[in-house]
Amino acid sequence: MHITQHSTSLATALQCPRCGRLYNIGDIQSYATCCNQPLFTRYRLDQPLHQAVDLNDHSIWRYSRLLPVFEDQNIVSLGEGGTPLYTLPALSQQHEVNIRLKDESVNPTGSFKARGISVAVSRAKELGIHHCIIPTAGNAGGALSAYCAKAGMKATVIMPRHTPLTLQTECRMYGAELMLVDGLISDCGRRAQQLVAQTGGFDMSTLKEPYRLEGKKTIGYEIAEQLHWQLPDVIIYPTGGGTGLIGMWKAFAEMKQLGWLTGKLPRMVIVQSANCDPMVQLFQQGLIPADFSASPSIAYGLAVPTPFAKDLMMDVLQQSNGTALTVTETEITLGMRRIATTEGLLLSPEGSATYIGMQHLIADGWIQEGENVLLFNTGSWYKYRS
Ligand SMILES: *Cc1c(COP(=O)(O)O)cnc(C)c1O
């Protein structure tokens, strides 16, 4: 394995994205208590490309100057990032749009959760944290378990009892403490808060910890680099907690400030399952109805009934002229077969959801003939066996 000497992080502060209040980056912070929002890491954004990107490193640490870890020795990496971006020629021809697919299934632990967790665990190590606690729909728990094992830290993972066995066993194999809870990730979140209060462990809940977002934003940097700084017209994102959606949008804003990107940014699309679609409800009706109920989805990464970052997700949709839509469980299953038989790619149900979402948006005329569309395969199909 090669050891890359990364240059120093350009991070300067944490900031509330709503009121702008600054928080000390040297402190252990969870979220912006001023406005009850996730915290954004801010950087000195005045670097030319060749000084900010380590072209010899193909992991997310290629962008280490734009990540919040200050000492190289604290970086906990399993080679996450640097994932392929495919064109889907057969489906592009059938649907009369240019379809690309960012395949995140090849990340360590089989999902794009590795990106965020690598940065969060690295920064936790730097801040002297020894025990991380995470409520998860599945993949974040596996990733946390692996990265904590490598870092020599204790991991406690709390996941719904109905989660596929592969995802449970994986955590145990990495030596994590696993707790099963009846209900969805929101119920796991409540249990996690109790545990944090009891044990003093660190809460790694989605976007209640600032640095998973920074890891996820590297998707945005990678896409821009892979597409030679010409972003697609539309990005369709299978949305649970929204880390990737908000992270990409943050990356695009940073790259504009850096002068690496010019022109129009993509229209960002949220896809959710009909079994759990709070963001679609919020987008369409302006509120999540009082009688909103959620049930598990085969796309378990999308079953997040009460996302903490809902306001920031709405900002992304509004600022990008985006939209939000629901797909059914049956459609997700059919989509998986269709892509597998046409393109030779077995997508996770979440990945299939982006393809189905695209079909609906083409049928509605929201996506026009010839537009460039980016889909996501966020996780590995092989993890969904029970
Ligand atoms: C977590 C997860 C998602 C949702 O990602 P967010 O950034 O939390 O919205 C989608 N797909 C898979 C496979 C996941 O594990």
The ligand as an SDF file (V2000), in Angstrom:
LIG
                    3D

 15 15  0  0  0  0  0  0  0  0999 V2000
  -27.9260    5.5220    3.1910 C   0  0  0  0  0  0  0  0  0  0  0  0
  -28.2930    5.0700    1.8600 C   0  0  0  0  0  0  0  0  0  0  0  0
  -29.0240    5.9000    0.9890 C   0  0  0  0  0  0  0  0  0  0  0  0
  -29.5180    7.2610    1.3860 C   0  0  0  0  0  0  0  0  0  0  0  0
  -28.4530    8.1640    1.5170 O   0  0  0  0  0  0  0  0  0  0  0  0
  -28.6180    9.5710    2.2310 P   0  0  0  0  0  0  0  0  0  0  0  0
  -27.4190   10.3310    1.8150 O   0  0  0  0  0  0  0  0  0  0  0  0
  -28.6710    9.3100    3.6960 O   0  0  0  0  0  0  0  0  0  0  0  0
  -29.8710   10.1890    1.7600 O   0  0  0  0  0  0  0  0  0  0  0  0
  -29.2670    5.4350   -0.2980 C   0  0  0  0  0  0  0  0  0  0  0  0
  -28.8520    4.2170   -0.6900 N   0  0  0  0  0  0  0  0  0  0  0  0
  -28.1530    3.3880    0.1150 C   0  0  0  0  0  0  0  0  0  0  0  0
  -27.7460    2.0500   -0.3930 C   0  0  0  0  0  0  0  0  0  0  0  0
  -27.8530    3.7810    1.4160 C   0  0  0  0  0  0  0  0  0  0  0  0
  -27.1570    2.9660    2.2090 O   0  0  0  0  0  0  0  0  0  0  0  0
  1  2  1  0
  2  3  1  0
  2 14  2  0
  3  4  1  0
  3 10  2  0
  4  5  1  0
  5  6  1  0
  6  7  2  0
  6  8  1  0
  6  9  1  0
 10 11  1  0
 11 12  2  0
 12 13  1  0
 12 14  1  0
 14 15  1  0
M  END
$$$$
